[in-house]
Amino acid sequence: MTHTAAVGPASWELCVTVDQQNEAENQDVIIRVSGDLHIGGVIFRLVEQIGVSRDWSDYALWWGQKNFWLLKTHWTLDKYGIQANAKLFFTPQHKLLRLRLPNMKTVRLKVNFSALVFKAVLEVCRTLNIRRPEEISLLKPLEDSAKKKKKKDVKETILEEIINLETPHGNSGSLASPGLYSKTMTPMYDPVNGTPASATITWFTDSPLAEQNCNILALAQPISSPEILNKMYQPRTLVEKAKLNSGWLDSSRSLMEQGIQEDDLLLLRFKYYCFFDLNPKYDAVRINQLFEQARWAILLGEIDCTEEEMLMFAALQYHISKLSRSSETFELAEDEETDEIEAALSNLEVALEGGKSNKILEDITDIPKLADNLKLFRPKKLTLKAYKQYWFVFKDTSISYFKNKDAGHGEPIEKLNLKGCELAPDVNVSQKRFGIKLLIPFAEGMNEIYLRCDNESQYAKWMAACILASKGKTMADSSYRSEVQNILSFLRMKNRNTTAQVPSDIENVDIKPECLVSPKYTKKYKTKQLASRILEAQQNISQMPLVEAKMRFIQAWQSLPEFGLAYYIVRFKDIKKDELLGVSYNRLIRIDMATGDPVTTWRYSNMKQWNVNWEIQQVAIEFDPNISVAFMCQSASCKVVHEYIGGYIFLSTRSKDQNETLDEELFHKLTGGQE
């Protein structure tokens, strides 16, 4: 029935299309409205006109001509600017969406198409039991023009099955759902092997994930055939890598505003490489998905690594796959379950007793210094690589070198400040080569220097010191010793175990080397050679537990020189040619497109401010001391670069007191505080 109060000279007819979901065609409904009628009143009259008794609570009005949702139900039609020619669509806010996870498994679940992408990702991560959703975002899949004809074949190969997680929107990722833990704050996964916990632990939980789906998300999925790798997009150059970052969705707009339709396919990926508080006790799914994203990035050549590193990654993959398939992985011992409250009280007791006080005092009072003989090389054009030995002294964040040890008390030949420098390992354990490549910024570009150490121990100490110095930290920092140990452990994993008993009949061993290394190496070596070398490397980690192996893989991935670099094609102000900009978790790098060499590095720690001129789509940044940079992004929207910079700066300031989910105010900080 039409209200008589609405009939008058100021009233007019409004046509609204109603989404009939289960019907073949949508229904057009005409209602009489006036300009002072609010959106809530329009929906009330629309439902009354339809006359069908059903749950309309999830429905909202979508204005397709203006491309936004009418979610402010207290606003009037006049305030929104809606007139008789407006075409409105009455449709559910939660719609089905296909998400391809980092492990290349596809899940179908209901997502809020009217919420900001950031909020939608929060809900999705709740459903999938992934903590720290602020590190994750949605990416449009890249269309490879050269392989459009094989698109159907790729879908059939990769997407063998779709995991349906369709649940009522009230439970599907709602912020009220615990998701991450049970109501008793008991971990959802076994802390030893990372598999879903037994039913006696989790029967309190409201999570919609079944145990089978938990296994798929929390356990590594081995590649079934090498054809999958060959059919997927493999970037060869930095320009092609820049294309990978062109499809990131805007976190401050909804899915529907960005042209995403129901049952579309999107990629769920870790966008910000600042992984905070990785805890095997609660992060089985998160750690596994991180491992999978790292694994595919290495196999597809999205991040470069040496042959020795590739064999180490292959050995870790084989070991993880072997443990994931083992039946022992699924045996859960209930007597090993620890009480959360007792564990927390135990940790508090240790902290109050000052268990770590000696270490803290040692770090404060001790002024560490490194001094040793190292070899130095400065690359020049048309010259051979000849190293010369000097006496080096590392103090604070600087390296000084002298002609010999006796001259160490005088003036150095040169003093190099490593704050803000770029590091790259030049290591080959089998050839006993332990080098450090330093790119030190100066006024005209980057000063390239190579250092050569004599052994593993010396390399680990100097490399750890250089890593901390590049971040503005000294060896007095408490993380120095752990950095040294991590470097040593990686070197041990790279070391080939020549005494290992490799089976003579490799054909009968359950190993597919062509699925463990990138196609570049499968073309270089025969299958038997690769299998033998992977099995030799695997002997070094044969006793490593599943979750620790995944963590080692992630740490090795983080130690790669190109880790966390997102490339964009940009054009700097007053420059007529395109260049590359590398955006990382702690710095911006200006890269020469022709050679791929870094030209200038700017650290976030030296950043004063940044802003965007939305009219000309130009990003402007100011650094200390009095350095201004302005550029326009050619390969993506400047909003993507703006979000990357804002996101990294915000995430680097996180503390352990931060809540599990971020509110809208924190989200604006995450994206730079601008709309």
C-alpha positions in Angstrom: 0.0 0.0 0.0 1.2 3.5 -0.8 1.1 6.0 2.0 -1.3 8.9 1.3 1.2 11.3 2.9 3.6 10.7 0.1 1.2 11.6 -2.7 1.4 15.2 -3.6 2.9 17.8 -6.0 6.4 17.1 -4.6 6.2 13.3 -4.9 7.5 11.3 -7.9 7.9 7.7 -9.0 11.2 5.9 -8.3 12.0 2.6 -10.1 14.0 0.1 -8.0 15.3 -3.3 -9.3 15.1 -6.0 -6.8 17.7 -8.8 -6.8 15.7 -12.0 -6.9 18.8 -14.3 -6.3 16.9 -17.6 -6.8 14.7 -16.3 -9.6 15.6 -16.2 -13.3 14.9 -12.4 -13.7 15.1 -9.5 -11.4 11.9 -7.6 -10.5 11.3 -3.9 -11.1 9.3 -2.2 -8.4 7.9 1.3 -8.7 7.3 3.3 -5.5 6.2 6.9 -5.0 8.6 9.0 -2.9 9.5 12.6 -2.1 12.8 14.3 -1.8 12.6 14.5 2.0 12.1 10.8 2.4 15.1 9.1 4.0 16.7 5.9 2.6 15.3 3.8 5.5 11.8 4.9 4.5 12.5 4.0 0.9 13.5 0.5 1.9 10.4 0.1 4.1 8.1 1.1 1.3 9.9 -1.1 -1.2 9.6 -4.2 1.0 6.0 -3.3 1.7 5.4 -3.0 -2.1 7.0 -6.3 -2.8 4.8 -8.1 -0.3 7.0 -11.1 0.2 7.7 -12.3 3.7 11.5 -13.0 4.0 14.6 -11.8 5.8 15.5 -8.5 4.1 18.0 -7.4 6.8 21.1 -8.0 4.6 19.7 -6.0 1.6 20.8 -2.5 0.8 20.4 0.0 -2.1 23.1 0.2 -4.8 23.2 3.3 -7.1 24.9 1.9 -10.2 25.0 5.3 -12.1 27.1 6.8 -9.3 28.8 3.6 -8.3 28.3 3.6 -4.6 26.1 2.1 -1.8 23.3 4.1 -0.1 24.2 2.8 3.4 23.4 6.0 5.4 19.7 5.2 5.9 19.1 8.5 7.8 20.1 10.5 4.7 17.3 11.8 2.5 17.0 11.4 -1.2 17.7 15.1 -1.7 20.9 14.8 0.4 22.1 12.0 -1.8 21.0 13.8 -5.0 18.6 11.1 -6.1 16.0 12.1 -8.6 13.4 10.3 -10.7 15.9 9.2 -13.4 18.0 7.3 -10.8 18.3 3.6 -11.2 18.7 1.8 -7.9 19.4 -1.9 -7.2 18.1 -3.6 -4.1 20.5 -6.4 -3.5 22.2 -8.4 -0.6 25.3 -6.9 0.8 26.9 -10.3 1.4 27.6 -12.2 -1.8 29.6 -15.3 -2.8 33.2 -14.7 -3.8 35.9 -17.0 -4.9 39.3 -16.4 -3.2 42.5 -18.1 -4.3 44.7 -18.5 -1.3 48.5 -18.4 -1.3 48.5 -22.2 -1.5 46.6 -22.0 -4.8 43.5 -23.6 -3.2 40.3 -21.7 -4.0 37.6 -21.1 -1.3 34.1 -19.9 -2.0 32.5 -17.9 0.8 30.2 -15.0 1.5 31.9 -11.6 1.7 30.5 -8.2 2.4 30.5 -6.3 -0.9 29.4 -3.1 0.7 32.1 -2.9 3.4 35.5 -1.4 2.8 38.0 -3.9 1.4 40.0 -3.6 4.6 36.9 -4.6 6.6 36.0 -7.4 4.2 39.5 -8.8 4.6 39.1 -8.7 8.4 36.0 -10.9 8.1 37.6 -13.3 5.6 40.6 -13.8 7.9 38.3 -14.4 10.8 36.6 -17.1 8.9 39.9 -18.7 7.8 41.5 -18.4 11.3 44.3 -16.1 10.1 45.7 -13.6 12.6 47.1 -10.1 11.7 44.7 -9.4 8.8 46.3 -6.0 8.4 49.1 -7.7 6.5 46.8 -9.1 3.9 44.8 -7.6 1.0 43.0 -8.6 -2.2 44.6 -8.7 -5.7 43.0 -9.0 -9.1 44.5 -12.0 -11.0 46.8 -10.9 -13.8 45.7 -11.8 -17.3 48.6 -13.1 -19.3 47.9 -12.1 -22.9 50.2 -14.8 -24.3 48.4 -17.5 -22.5 44.7 -16.5 -22.8 44.0 -19.5 -25.0 45.2 -21.8 -22.3 43.2 -20.0 -19.6 40.6 -22.8 -19.3 43.4 -25.5 -19.1 45.0 -23.6 -16.3 41.8 -23.4 -14.4 41.2 -27.1 -14.8 44.7 -27.9 -13.6 45.1 -25.5 -10.7 41.5 -25.3 -9.4 40.8 -29.0 -9.2 38.4 -28.3 -6.3 36.7 -25.4 -4.7 36.3 -25.4 -0.9 32.8 -24.1 -0.1 32.7 -22.2 3.1 29.3 -20.7 2.5 27.6 -20.0 5.8 24.9 -17.5 6.9 26.4 -14.0 6.9 25.7 -13.7 10.6 28.3 -16.3 11.3 30.6 -16.1 8.3 33.4 -14.0 9.5 31.3 -11.7 11.7 33.4 -9.7 14.1 31.5 -11.2 17.0 32.7 -14.7 16.0 35.8 -15.8 17.9 37.3 -17.5 14.9 41.0 -17.4 16.0 40.5 -19.3 19.3 37.9 -21.1 21.2 35.9 -19.4 23.9 38.3 -20.8 26.5 41.2 -19.1 24.6 42.6 -22.5 23.7 44.7 -22.7 20.5 42.8 -24.1 17.5 46.0 -26.0 16.4 48.4 -28.3 17.9 51.6 -26.3 18.9 54.0 -29.2 18.0 53.0 -30.2 14.5 50.6 -27.4 13.5 47.7 -29.6 12.7 44.1 -28.9 13.8 43.6 -29.7 17.4 41.4 -32.6 18.6 37.7 -32.3 19.0 38.1 -32.3 22.8 39.9 -29.0 22.6 37.8 -27.2 20.0 34.2 -28.3 20.6 33.5 -24.8 22.2 34.5 -22.9 19.0 32.1 -21.1 16.7 34.5 -21.3 13.7 32.8 -22.5 10.5 35.8 -24.4 9.3 35.5 -28.2 9.4 38.5 -30.3 10.3 39.1 -31.3 6.7 39.2 -27.7 5.6 41.6 -26.9 8.4 43.9 -29.6 7.1 43.8 -28.0 3.6 44.6 -24.5 4.9 47.1 -25.5 7.6 49.1 -28.2 5.8 51.4 -27.8 2.9 49.9 -28.8 -0.5 52.6 -30.4 -2.8 52.6 -29.6 -6.5 51.1 -32.5 -8.4 52.9 -31.9 -11.7 55.4 -29.6 -13.3 52.9 -28.5 -16.0 51.2 -26.3 -13.3 54.4 -24.2 -13.1 54.8 -24.0 -16.8 51.3 -22.7 -17.3 51.4 -20.0 -14.7 52.7 -16.4 -15.2 56.4 -16.2 -14.7 57.9 -12.7 -14.7 61.3 -12.5 -16.5 62.2 -8.8 -16.0 61.6 -6.1 -13.4 59.1 -4.5 -15.7 57.1 -7.8 -15.8 57.4 -8.0 -12.0 55.9 -4.5 -11.8 52.7 -5.9 -13.5 52.1 -8.2 -10.6 51.4 -5.2 -8.3 49.0 -3.4 -10.7 45.9 -5.2 -9.5 45.8 -4.4 -5.8 42.3 -3.3 -4.7 41.8 0.0 -2.9 41.5 -0.7 0.8 39.3 2.3 1.4 36.6 1.4 -1.1 34.1 -1.5 -1.3 34.4 -4.5 -3.6 31.4 -3.5 -5.7 32.7 0.1 -6.1 35.8 -1.4 -7.8 33.8 -3.5 -10.3 33.9 -6.8 -8.5 30.8 -9.0 -9.2 29.4 -12.0 -7.4 31.4 -15.2 -7.8 34.4 -13.3 -9.3 37.9 -14.7 -8.6 40.3 -12.7 -6.4 43.7 -13.5 -4.9 44.1 -13.3 -1.1 47.8 -12.4 -0.6 50.1 -11.0 2.1 50.6 -7.4 0.8 52.8 -6.0 3.6 56.0 -7.9 4.4 56.0 -6.9 8.0 55.1 -10.3 9.6 54.3 -9.6 13.3 54.2 -12.0 16.1 54.4 -15.3 14.2 53.4 -17.8 16.9 53.2 -21.5 15.9 50.7 -22.1 18.7 48.0 -19.9 17.1 49.2 -19.3 13.5 49.2 -22.7 11.9 47.1 -21.4 8.9 49.0 -18.1 8.7 52.4 -19.7 8.8 51.4 -22.3 6.2 50.0 -19.6 3.9 53.1 -17.5 4.3 55.2 -20.5 3.5 53.1 -21.2 0.4 53.3 -17.6 -0.8 57.1 -17.7 -0.4 57.3 -21.1 -2.2 55.3 -19.9 -5.2 57.2 -16.6 -5.4 60.5 -18.6 -5.6 59.2 -21.2 -8.0 57.7 -18.7 -10.4 60.8 -16.4 -10.3 59.0 -13.5 -8.7 62.1 -13.2 -6.4 65.6 -14.2 -7.5 67.9 -16.5 -5.6 71.2 -18.3 -6.3 71.5 -22.0 -7.3 72.7 -22.9 -3.8 69.7 -21.1 -2.2 67.3 -22.8 -4.7 68.6 -26.2 -3.6 68.1 -25.3 0.0 64.5 -24.1 -0.6 63.9 -27.3 -2.6 65.2 -29.5 0.2 63.0 -27.7 2.7 60.0 -28.1 0.4 60.6 -31.8 0.0 61.0 -32.2 3.8 57.8 -30.3 4.6 55.9 -32.2 2.0 57.2 -35.5 3.4 56.1 -34.6 6.9 52.7 -33.3 5.8 51.9 -36.6 4.1 53.1 -38.6 7.1 50.5 -40.2 9.2 52.5 -39.3 12.3 51.7 -35.7 11.8 48.0 -36.3 12.6 48.7 -38.1 15.9 47.7 -35.7 18.7 48.6 -36.4 22.3 46.1 -34.8 24.7 48.6 -35.1 27.6 50.8 -32.5 25.9 48.1 -29.9 25.9 49.2 -27.0 28.1 47.0 -24.8 30.2 47.0 -21.2 28.9 46.6 -19.6 32.3 49.4 -21.6 33.9 51.7 -20.8 30.9 50.9 -17.1 31.2 51.6 -17.1 34.9 54.8 -18.9 34.4 56.0 -16.3 31.9 55.0 -13.5 34.2 56.9 -15.1 37.1 60.1 -15.3 35.0 59.7 -11.7 33.9 59.1 -10.4 37.4 62.1 -12.4 38.7 64.3 -10.6 36.2 65.4 -13.6 34.2 66.6 -11.5 31.4 68.2 -8.7 33.4 71.8 -10.0 32.9 71.4 -10.0 29.2 69.9 -6.5 29.2 72.7 -5.1 31.4 75.3 -6.8 29.3 73.8 -5.2 26.1 73.8 -1.7 27.7 77.3 -1.8 29.3 79.2 -3.6 26.6 80.4 -1.5 23.6 81.0 -4.2 21.0 83.5 -3.7 18.2 84.7 -5.9 15.4 88.3 -5.8 14.1 89.7 -8.3 11.6 91.5 -8.7 8.3 89.0 -8.6 5.3 89.4 -8.3 1.6 88.0 -5.3 -0.3 87.1 -4.8 -3.9 85.7 -1.7 -5.7 84.2 -2.6 -9.1 85.2 -0.5 -12.0 84.5 -0.8 -15.7 86.8 -3.0 -17.7 88.7 -4.3 -14.7 89.0 -7.8 -13.3 87.7 -8.6 -9.8 90.9 -8.3 -7.7 90.5 -8.2 -3.9 93.0 -6.5 -1.6 93.4 -7.2 2.1 93.0 -4.4 4.7 92.5 -4.2 8.4 88.8 -3.4 9.1 87.3 -2.0 12.2 83.5 -2.0 12.7 82.2 0.4 15.4 78.7 1.8 15.9 77.2 1.9 12.4 80.5 2.6 10.5 83.3 0.6 8.9 86.8 2.0 8.8 89.7 0.3 7.0 93.5 0.7 7.3 96.5 -0.5 5.5 97.3 -3.0 8.2 96.7 -3.8 11.9 99.6 -1.6 13.0 98.1 1.5 11.3 94.7 0.8 13.0 95.4 3.5 15.7 95.9 6.3 13.1 93.6 7.8 10.4 91.7 5.3 8.3 92.0 5.1 4.5 88.3 5.5 4.4 85.3 5.5 6.8 82.0 4.2 5.5 78.7 5.0 7.2 76.4 2.0 6.6 73.1 3.6 7.8 70.6 3.4 5.0 72.8 1.1 2.8 71.7 -1.9 0.8 73.2 -5.3 1.4 73.3 -8.4 -0.7 75.1 -11.7 0.2 77.6 -13.0 -2.2 77.9 -16.5 -0.8 78.7 -19.9 -2.1 79.2 -22.4 0.7 80.5 -25.2 -1.5 83.1 -22.9 -3.0 84.0 -21.4 0.4 83.1 -17.9 -0.9 81.7 -15.6 1.8 81.2 -12.1 0.4 79.1 -9.1 1.3 78.0 -6.6 -1.3 77.4 -3.1 0.0 75.6 -0.3 -1.8 76.2 2.8 0.2 74.1 5.9 -0.7 75.8 9.2 -1.5 74.9 12.4 -3.2 75.3 11.2 -6.8 73.9 7.6 -6.4 75.2 4.4 -4.8 78.7 3.5 -3.9 79.3 -0.2 -4.6 81.8 -2.1 -2.4 82.5 -5.8 -2.0 83.9 -7.4 1.2 85.2 -10.9 1.4 85.4 -13.0 4.6 87.6 -16.0 5.3 85.1 -18.4 6.9 81.5 -18.8 8.0 81.9 -17.5 11.5 83.6 -14.3 10.4 81.0 -13.8 7.7 78.1 -14.2 10.1 79.5 -11.7 12.6 80.2 -9.0 10.0 77.0 -9.6 8.0 74.9 -9.3 11.1 76.7 -6.1 12.1 76.1 -4.7 8.6 72.4 -5.6 8.6 71.8 -3.9 11.9 73.9 -0.8 10.9 71.8 -0.4 7.7 68.8 -0.1 10.0 70.6 2.5 12.2 71.3 -0.1 15.0 74.6 -1.0 16.6 75.9 -4.4 17.8 74.8 -3.5 21.3 71.2 -4.2 20.1 69.8 -7.4 21.7 69.0 -8.9 18.2 72.7 -9.1 17.2 73.4 -12.5 18.6 70.2 -14.0 17.2 71.0 -12.5 13.8 74.4 -14.2 13.9 72.8 -17.5 14.8 70.3 -17.2 12.0 73.0 -16.5 9.4 75.0 -19.5 10.6 72.0 -21.8 10.5 71.2 -20.7 6.9 74.8 -21.4 5.9 74.6 -24.9 7.5 71.4 -25.6 5.5 73.1 -24.5 2.3 76.1 -26.7 2.9 76.0 -29.9 0.8 76.2 -33.1 2.9 78.6 -35.1 0.8 78.7 -37.9 3.3 74.9 -38.4 3.1 73.6 -41.8 2.0 71.7 -41.0 -1.2 69.7 -43.9 -2.5 71.2 -45.4 -5.7 67.8 -46.1 -7.2 66.6 -42.5 -7.2 63.8 -43.4 -9.6 62.0 -45.2 -6.8 62.3 -42.3 -4.3 59.1 -40.3 -4.0 60.6 -37.0 -5.2 59.7 -34.7 -8.1 62.6 -32.3 -8.4 60.9 -30.5 -11.3 58.2 -29.5 -8.9 60.6 -28.2 -6.3 62.8 -25.8 -8.3 62.0 -23.1 -10.8 61.9 -24.0 -14.5 65.2 -22.2 -15.0 67.0 -25.0 -13.1 65.0 -27.9 -14.6 66.4 -26.9 -18.0 69.9 -26.6 -16.6 70.2 -30.0 -14.9 68.9 -33.5 -15.5 66.2 -34.9 -13.2 68.5 -37.4 -11.5 71.1 -34.7 -10.8 68.6 -32.4 -9.2 67.1 -35.2 -7.2 70.5 -36.3 -5.9 71.5 -32.8 -4.9 68.1 -32.1 -3.2 68.4 -35.3 -1.2 71.9 -34.4 -0.1 70.7 -31.0 1.1 67.7 -32.6 2.8 70.0 -34.6 5.1 70.9 -31.4 7.0 67.3 -30.9 8.0 66.0 -34.4 8.2 65.3 -34.2 12.0 63.6 -30.8 11.8 59.9 -30.7 12.9 57.2 -29.5 10.4 56.4 -26.1 11.8 60.1 -25.3 12.4 60.9 -26.2 8.8 58.2 -23.8 7.5 59.6 -21.1 9.8 63.1 -21.7 8.5 61.8 -21.5 4.9 60.1 -18.1 5.7 63.2 -16.8 7.4 65.4 -17.8 4.4 62.9 -16.1 2.1 63.2 -12.9 4.3 67.0 -13.0 4.0 66.9 -12.8 0.2 68.1 -9.4 -1.2 64.9 -8.8 -3.1 62.6 -9.8 -0.3 59.6 -7.5 0.2 60.3 -5.4 -2.9 57.2 -4.3 -4.9 58.1 -2.8 -8.2 56.2 0.0 -10.0 56.9 1.9 -13.2 57.0 5.6 -12.4 58.0 8.8 -14.0 59.8 11.2 -11.7 59.1 15.0 -11.8 61.0 16.8 -14.6 62.2 13.5 -16.0 61.0 12.4 -19.4 61.7 8.6 -19.2 60.1 5.9 -17.1 62.0 4.4 -14.2 61.3 1.7 -11.6 60.5 2.3 -8.0 61.0 -0.4 -5.5 58.8 -0.1 -2.4 59.9 -2.2 0.5 59.0 -2.5 4.2 61.7 0.0 5.3 62.8 2.0 2.2 62.1 3.3 -1.3 64.6 2.4 -4.1 65.0 4.3 -7.4 66.1 1.7 -10.0 67.4 2.2 -13.5 65.0 0.3 -15.8 67.7 -0.5 -18.4 70.2 -2.1 -16.1 68.2 -3.0 -13.0 70.7 -1.3 -10.7 69.6 0.8 -7.7 70.3 4.5 -8.1 69.1 6.0 -4.9 67.7 4.7 -1.6 65.4 6.6 0.7 64.7 5.2 4.2 61.3 5.6 5.9 63.2 6.6 9.0 64.4 9.8 7.2 60.9 10.6 5.8 59.3 13.9 7.0 56.0 13.7 5.2 54.2 12.5 2.1 51.1 13.4 0.3 49.2 12.9 -3.0 48.0 15.4 -5.6 44.9 13.6 -6.6 44.2 15.9 -9.6 47.4 15.0 -11.4 47.9 11.7 -9.6 51.4 12.6 -8.2 53.0 11.3 -5.1 55.3 13.8 -3.3 57.6 12.8 -0.4 60.0 14.8 1.7 63.1 13.3 3.3 65.8 14.7 5.6 68.0 16.5 4.8 65.9 18.7 2.5 65.4 16.0 -0.2 62.1 16.2 -2.1 60.9 13.4 -4.4 57.8 13.5 -6.7 56.6 11.0 -9.2 53.5 9.7 -11.1 52.9 6.0 -11.2 52.5 4.5 -14.7 51.8 0.8 -14.0 49.1 1.2 -11.3 47.0 3.8 -9.5 49.0 6.2 -7.2 46.6 5.1 -4.5 48.3 1.7 -4.5 51.8 3.2 -3.9 50.3 5.6 -1.3 48.8 2.7 0.6 52.1 0.7 0.4 54.0 3.6 2.0 51.4 4.4 4.6 50.9 0.7 5.4 54.5 0.0 6.0 55.1 3.1 8.1 52.1 2.2 10.3 52.9 -1.5 10.6 56.5 -0.8 11.6 55.2 1.0 14.7 53.0 -1.9 15.9 53.4 -3.1 19.5 52.4 -6.3 21.3 49.6 -4.4 23.0 47.8 -3.9 19.7 44.4 -5.5 19.4 43.7 -8.5 17.2 41.5 -6.4 14.8 42.0 -2.9 13.7 39.2 -0.4 13.8 38.4 2.2 11.1 40.6 4.9 12.7 43.6 2.6 12.6 42.8 1.6 9.0 43.0 5.3 7.9 46.4 5.4 9.5 47.3 2.2 7.7 46.5 3.8 4.3 48.1 7.2 5.1 45.1 8.9 6.6 43.8 10.1 3.3 40.7 9.2 1.3 
